[in-house]
Amino acid sequence: MQTSFTPDQLKDPDTRESNRILRTCVHCGFCTATCPTFVLLGDELDSPRGRIYLIKDMLESGRPATQEVVRHVDRCLSCLSCMTTCPSGVHYMHLVDHARRYIEETYRRPFAERMLRTVLGHVLPYPARFRAALLGARAGRPAAGLVPGASQMAQRLRAMLTLAPDRVPPPSPMQRPQVHKAQGGERRGRVALLTGCAQQVLAPSINEATIRLLTRMGIEVVITREQGCCGALSHHMGQHDPAMGFARTNISAWAREAEEGEGLDAVVINTSGCGTVVKDYGHMFREEPEPWRGRAERVAALAKDVSEVLTQLGYVATREAEPDLTLAYHPACSLQHGQRLTGVPKSLLQRAGFRVKEPLESHLCCGSAGTYNILQPEIAGRLRARKLENLDRTGADLIVAGNIGCLAQLAGDRMPTVHTVELLDWMAGGPEPGAVAAARAGRRQAARAAPA
């Protein structure tokens, strides 16, 4: 692709990087076949190739973003399926991240949307605020169907109420800042655990399972006092400064532990959406002065999905698998496309003795995508229905995934959902996840309902 940025424009590091990415694109269109929004909507401008043209024109012109550009970029899930498909290596993630930042800096959204995005940015990354918001939404959930109108804002309000879980678990003391000592003799390693923001409120059992499993395997797990949100939620809404602030907090905490504490062998992340961003900290801080740039690169290099760490440690199950329990493995986009970890989690589940099935169209997003299921509820709902239909066809008992956003998006209607690490912890001596009991109950109910 030919570009025509001026020398002055190319002085900006983000524009220089976008120029390099744009010149990599050869217009082949392979990305359109695997883009969820193009598959649903059939509009070229809702495909990666179409968005690339819009972004190129917007950045080259230097003009404020138009309503058309904003509409089509906002519809992008950042699922990164296009990057897996692209034969030319177009780094679409960095391009669309730059476009979102440019949009937020040059485009004035309608008042209601500005307020919604501000609220999301000031609530979701903060566990205490998020917990309070969930409790309020849960109380208002029965009224979701009473929200009038077909406008996008009415759909968003209904989505926020509908997504609120029936139950908000109490905070887990295991997630508080502390050091969880390795069990059973000699310490094999030392890691920091990102406890996250939304996940530690919605499903603290995931962090608990991670800590139990790693400490049983001889790993000391550190939960640093200063860590917080990884910055992904703000980053994907184009809120650059808040995202960098969250990243700085984590980089400072983990770099201090690695350099001044007892050292770290890894930063373990059990939410793949967070892992994709933390692994990109080096790029985010590439123009920052030292020591930030160097520390960000070191933290990014230390970042590992929990499935990577368990594979390196040689995970082995210690109990017999359930003979009748079949899993439908949903590979989160941020894991398979963002981090390029495709077979690792599935192999661990098979090593633990489970029968694992993968649904048709496993490359397509479920529609969660951070705040996407709130900001684009109509498209997210269609993607969710499509994904659940494909998961149902596997005939499995449980949906398994490695990302809290996917688990929350797919919960509620059909099969129970459970995180990969909760099953692996159970098979290695941990408690049985509640989703397993729910799956058994569902199987018994289906058997009773079947004709004799």
N, C-alpha and C positions, 0 to 999 in steps of 0.2 A: 504494500500500500504506500502510495506517495503522500508525503505530508508537506506543509508549507508554513511551518512555524518561523517566526522572525528570530533573529539572534537575541533580541531582548527577551522574548518569550522563553527561549531555551535557557536563559539564566536561572529560571525557576527549576529546582531539582525535580519537582513532581511533573512538570511539563516535559522536562528532558526524558524522564522515565516513561511517560505516556507516549511520547514521540517514538521511543525505541520499541515499545510494545506495538503501536499502530503499524510501524514499518515491518513488523513480523507477520502480520495478517496477509494472507494471499487470496482472500475472498472465496475460499473453496465451498463454504456453506455446510461442511460436515457437522458443525456445531448445532445447526438448526434441528437435526434429527434427534438430538438428546436434550434439547432445552425444554424444560417443563412448560414454560409459558407459551412457547411457539407450538408445542404439541397440543396444548389446550385451545389457544386462541387463533393460531394460523396466520398471525400478522408478522410480516418480516421485521417490523420495528420492535416486536416483542421477542426477537431472537438475538443471540449474541452478535451476529454479523450486523443486524440492523442497528443495535445499540452502539456498536463500534462506530458506524457511520455518523450517528447522531452525536456521540461524544467527540469524535474528531472535528466535526463542524463547529460544535460549541467551543471547544478549546482553541481551535485555530482562529476563530473570529474574535475571541476575547470578549464577546458580548455576554450579558447575563443569560442564564439558562431560561429557555422558553417553557411554556406550559406543556407543549408536546414532548420535549426532551424529558422533563421531570416525570411526566406520566409513564413513559416507557422505561426509564431508569428505575423509578420506584417499583415497577412491576418485576424487576429482576430479583430473584431469590438469593443471589450469591451462592447458589448450590455448587457452582464450579464444575458441573458436569461437562460444560463446554471445554474446559481445560483438559479433562481426561480424553475427550474425543479429538481435540485439535492436533493435526499432524505437524503443525508448524511451531508448536510451543508458545502460542500467544498467551501471555500472562494476564488473562482477563481480570483476575482478582485485583491486581494493583491498579489496573485501568479504571474499573468501575468504582473502586474506593476513592480514587482521585476525582472522578466525576461527581460522586456524592458530596465530597467536601466542597467542590466548586459550586454545586447547586445550592448548598446551605449558605454559602458566602454571597451568592449573587441573586438568588430567587426568593421572593417574599411569598410564603405560603399563606393561604387563607387563615384567618385568626384561629378558628377552631382547631385546625390541623397543627398550627404552631403550638397551641396550648397542649394538645395531646402528646406531641413529640417531646415537649418540655417535661410533662408529667412522667412519661415513660423513662426519660433520661434521668429524672430525679427520684424515681421509685424503684424500678427493677434492679439496678445494680447494688442496692442497699438492703441487706436481709431484713433488718428491723422494719423498715418502711414497707418492703414488699409483703412481709407477713401481715402487717396491719391492713394493707390494701386487699390482700386475699381474704381476710376475715370479713372485711366490709363487702367485697364482691360476692362472697359466699352467701351472706345474708340477703343480698339483692338478686341472687341467681334465679329464684322462682319468677322474678318479674322480667326476665330477659325477653320473653315473648311478647311482653306488653310495650316494649320500646317501639314507638310508632315510626313509620316512614321507611322508604327504600333508599334513602341517601346513603352515601358511603359512610358518613359519620354515624348514622343510626346503625348501620351494619357493624361498625367498629364497637359501638357501645354494647350491642348484643353479643359480639364475639368476646369482649372482655368479661362479661358476666357468665357466659357459657363456659369459658375456659377455666373459671375458678373451680378448684377441686371440691369434692364433697367434704373432705377432711383435710385440715392442715396439721401435720404432725408436730409435736412439741420439739423445741430445739434440742439437739443432741450434745451432751457434754463432751463427747469425743471430738467434736469439731472445734472446741475452744483452743486457743493458742497453748501448745504444750509439746512435749516430746513423748512419743509412744515407743517404748523400748522394744528392741527385738527379743523374741522369745526363743527358748530352747537352745541356749549355748552361745556360740560365737556369732558376733554380728557380721553379716555378709555384705552389708551396704547401708547407706544413709541417704534418705531422700526427703524432699519437701513435698507436701501435698497441697495443691490448690483446692480449697474447699468450695470455691465458687460463690455465687450470690443467689441466683434463683434456685439452684439445685439444693443448697443446704437448707432451704426453706421447704421446698416441695417434696424432697426425698432424701432426708439425712441418712437413710439406710444405705445409700450408695457409698457415701464417704465412710460410714461405719464398716461396711463390708470390705472396702479397700484397705482400711487400716488393719483390720483383723487378718486379712489374707497376707498382706505384706509382712506384718510382724511375725506371723507364724512361719514365714519363709526366711526369717532371719534378717529382716530389713528394719532399721530404725526409721520411724516416720516423724518428721518435724512439721508442725503447723505453726508457721511464723506469726508473730503478733500483728505485724503491719499489713499483711496481704489483704487484698480485697478483690473486687471484680476485675476480670482480665481486660476489660475495655471493649469487648466485642459488640455488646449491645449499642453503645454509643458510636463506635467506629462505623457500624453498618448503617447508622442513621445520618452519617456525615458530620457528626459532632466531634470534630477533630481534637479540640483542646481537652474536653473531658476524657476522651479515650486515651490520649497521651498521659493525662494525669493519673488515671488508673494504672496504666502500664508502668509509669515511673515508680509508683508505690510498690508494685510487685517486684520490679527489677531491683529496687533498693533493698527490699526485705530479703530476697533470695541471694543477691550478690553478697550482702553482708554475712549471711549464713554460710555461703560457700567460701568466702575469703577470710572472714574473721572468726567464724565459728569452727565447728568440727568438720566442715566440708560437706559437699553434696555430690552424690553420684548421679542424681537426676532430679528434675522437677516433675512429679507425677500428676497427670491430669486425666480425670475420668469423665470429662464432658468434652466431646470431640470438637464442638463449636469453639470452646475456649482454647483447646489445644492448637487449632489451626491459627488462631491469632497470636498466641504466645510464641509459637514457632516462627512467627513473622515479625517478632519484636526487632530483630536485627535490621530488617528493611525499614520498619517504622522509624527507627532511630538512626538511620544511616547518615543523616545530615546534622545530627546533634553533636555538640562538642564532647570531648572526653571529660570525665570517665563514662558518660552515659552511653556513647556508641559502643564502646568495648564491653561494658557490662550487659547491654541489651543483646549483643551477639553471643555472649557466654550463656546468658539465661536461655536464649532461643536454642542454643546447642544442647542444653541440659534438658529441655522440655521433651517429655515422652508420654505418649498415651499409655494408660495402665496396661493395655494388652501387649504393648511392646516390652514393657518391663517384665511382665509375667512370662513372656516367651523367653527373654534373656535369662531369667532365673530358673527356667526349666520346670514350669508349673506341672504338678502331678496331682490328680484327684486321689482322695483317700477313702472314698465311700462308693458303694455301688450306685450306678445311675438308675433312674426310674425307668423301668422297662417299657412303659406305655407313654412316656412323656416325649412329645415331639415339639421342636422349637421352630418357629418361623423367624429367621434372622433378617432383620432390617438393617442394612448397612447405611448408617447416617452419611449424608452427603459430605459433611465436614471431615469424616473419617476416610471415605473411599475416594473422594475427589480432592478435598483440601489437603489431607495428609498422605494420600496414596497408600493407605493401609487397607487392603482389600481382603486378603485371605487370613490375616493374623487372628482377629477375634473369632471367626468361624472355626478355625483350626483348634483354638483353645477349647471351645465348646465341644467339639468332636473328641478332643483328647480327654475331656471330662466324662465322656461316655454318652453324650446326648445325640439323638437323631436330629440333624439340622437341615432344614429346607430353606431355600432362598426363593422369594417370589418372582414372578414375571415383572419386567420393568424395574428391576431393583436399582437401576441407575437414576430413576426419577425421584424427585424430592417429594416428601410427604406433606409439604406445605407449612411446616413450622417456621424454620429459618429465622430464629431470633424473635423479632417483633413482627415479622411478616404476617403471621396469622391474626394479628390485631389490625395492622395497617392495611392489609389487602385480604380481608376475610372471605370475599367471594371466591377468588382464585384459590386461596388456601383451602377452603372447604371442598372445592372440586378435586384438588390434588389429594386431600385426605380421603375422600370417598373412593377415589381410584386406587390409592395405595391399600386401603383396607379390603377392597374387593380382591386385589391380587394376593394379599396375605391370607384371606379366607380360603382362597382356592388351594392353598398348600395343605389344608386339612390339619394344621398344627393346633397345639393346645395353648401355646404362649407366644407372644411377640417379644423378641429380644432385640435390644439396641444398646449402643454405647453413648447415647446423647440424651440428656434430660428433655430437651426441646421436643425431640421425636417421641419420646415416651409419653409426654403430656399431650401431644397432638393426637396420638393414636389411641389414647386411653378412653374408656368410658362406654363404648358401644358393643364391642364384641369380645375378642380374646383379651385376657389380662396382659399387661405389659410389665417387663422386668429388665433391669440393667444387666449386661453381660457379667460384670464383676460380682453381682449378688449371687448368681448361679454358680460361678466359679468358687466363690467363698463357701457356699453351701456344700459343694462337692469335695471341698478340702477341710471340712470340719466345722464350718460356721452354721448358723441357724437357717432353717428353711425359710425362704422368702414367702411373704404372704401371697404373692401372685401364684405360687405353685399350688397352694391350698385352694385358691380360687379356681385354678385350671382343673384340678381334680373334681371340685364341686360341679363345675360346668360340664365335665365329661359324664358324671353320674346323672346329671339332669337330662342331658341329651340321650343317654341310654334309656332312661325311664320313658322319655317322650317318643322314642323310636317305636314303630309298629312291631307287634310281636311276630 
